[in-house]
Amino acid sequence: MRHRMLGVALGMAVALAACEQQGEGPAEGTDTLDQTADTAAAATLYDRLGGEAAIASVVDTLVALASADTELNFTRQGTANEWEATPENVAIFKTHMVQFVGQATGGPQVYEGRDMAAAHAGMQITDEEFDRLAGHLEAALDAHDVPEAEKQELFAIVETTRSAIVAPADTAAM
Ligand code: HEM
């Protein structure tokens, strides 16, 4: 009987030790320097930007800068697709923007908004206005100390949306 109890106690101790080791991450003796290097090489742009919270802060700053720029006409007054910056619309826009950037940079987000052509249809957005918003994005990234390499990677992604967002020349000046 004493032996059986001892056996049970020992079994539990072994199980406990195994649990602890799992929770502790890499077992002792692992070359942590190599691991760090591997992790850095594999880090997505999303992670290097600082994840969802950092992206949300950049989007907040971007929206503030874009809204204050009357020449940009972010709300597209006078076009076929005027947008009302109500608190609800702004909140949806920010959510979709964070999802969009998250998804495009390797984050876990799933973009739930419309595709870029549908979202900007009838807004008569020109190349100059696109560049102006990209300039505000750069200022927002600078305000949040995003390094140059990450900025350039994000600009490359943003650039892929230009042809869907900018209206064809014959309709932009209408
Ligand atoms: C720089 C590249 C741009 C990107 C990546 C981008 C991305 C987006 C995204 C993800 C949405 C949300 C769509 C949805 O909720 O279904 C959106 C909506 C919108 N965008 Fe852009 N956009 C860009 C440029 C612009 C520019 C240059 C303007 C105006 C000057 C603009 C004005 C708007 C407006 C007003 C909305 C709200 C539309 C609505 O909810 O009905 N965007 N954009």
Boltz pocket constraint, residues with backbone or C-beta under 6 A from the ligand:
constraints:
  - pocket:
      binder: B
      contacts: [[A, 72], [A, 73], [A, 74], [A, 75], [A, 76], [A, 81], [A, 83], [A, 89], [A, 92], [A, 93], [A, 96], [A, 97], [A, 100], [A, 112], [A, 113], [A, 114], [A, 115], [A, 119], [A, 120], [A, 125], [A, 126], [A, 129], [A, 130], [A, 133], [A, 134], [A, 158], [A, 161], [A, 165]]
      max_distance: 6.0
